[in-house]
Amino acid sequence: MRYSSLIFSTSILVNLCAPLSFRWALSLKKWDIFYSNSYF
């Protein structure tokens, strides 16, 4: 019972963090493109 609830809370955390990290990676990529365009 405790083990399954731990898995459940971990999956909820992953589902919450995945879109945030994906958006963060997208913004990081966007800034990377922006800086490379401004340098060259």
C-alpha positions, -999 to +999 in steps of 0.1 A: +000+000+000+027+025+010+048+015-020+021+020-045+012+054-030+049+064-034+048+053-070+016+073-075+030+105-060+062+101-080+042+097-112+022+128-103+055+147-098+068+135-131+036+145-149+038+180-133+075+185-139+077+171-175+058+200-192+078+226-171+111+211-180+100+208-216+090+245-217+123+254-200+143+234-226+123+252-253+130+286-239+167+277-235+168+266-271+151+298-281+177+319-262+205+298-277+191+306-312+187+343-303+223+346-290+237+328-320+218+351-343+230+382-325+266+370-325+267+360-362 
